[in-house]
Amino acid sequence: MKNLFLFLVMLTGLSFGHVKAQITPENFTGAKATLNHYNALYILDDKDNKKIRGTLRNINNALEDPRLKGKITIELIAFGDGVEVYKKTNPYDSLLTALQKKGVILAQCSNTIRERHISKDELWPYISYVPSGNGEIIIRQYQGWATVHP
């Protein structure tokens, strides 16, 4: 019985030692992109310049991640205060067109522009529209899209 107990203690120790070796910084390389394709919905409902630029930068970072490069579809949904990203009066045109050229879907909530009395002429012409931002989030999530709200 004593030998069995020692054997189990030793086996348990080896098991924990193996797990510990797997999670050391030297061995960790991040998640593996094992799927053929990924979808991500970025959510923007804030008008803060820092938040907008950070969200656009995060999208670009995902597009350039070597694990995801060529394997990801990204949509940016703006609603509420996030509509500012698409207004012609704001300085995001070059950032948005660069993302669009990389295949990013740029979508705006129609409820927001209707409720705030914003004309589509005030927004960039390359923007797509969805009936509601919340509806887009719900549908995309149930379609299996990752939702990112930086």
C-alpha angles and dihedrals in degrees: 000000000000091000091051091051092050091047091053092047091050092046091049091050091051091050093052091045090054093051091048091052090054095057102046116121090244092059101036115099100163130251119332117236097227098158123088092230141015133197126204131183115203114203122211120182100146131089097202110124092221091051093047094048091045092052092049090048091050090053091051091048091054091049090051097044103118091222092057102030109129091002103080139081115198131193125188112207116194123192138151110009089352089081086086090079090066100043115114089223091066127077101243101097097104092046092049096046090049090054092045090053086056090056101263113153110228110204133179128198110245091207090063096053092044094048093045094043093239116160119224085234088069090060130067112276094232093066120111123215133223126188094245136000093221091050090052091052093049095047095045092048092053089047087060099257118151110241118217122189106177 
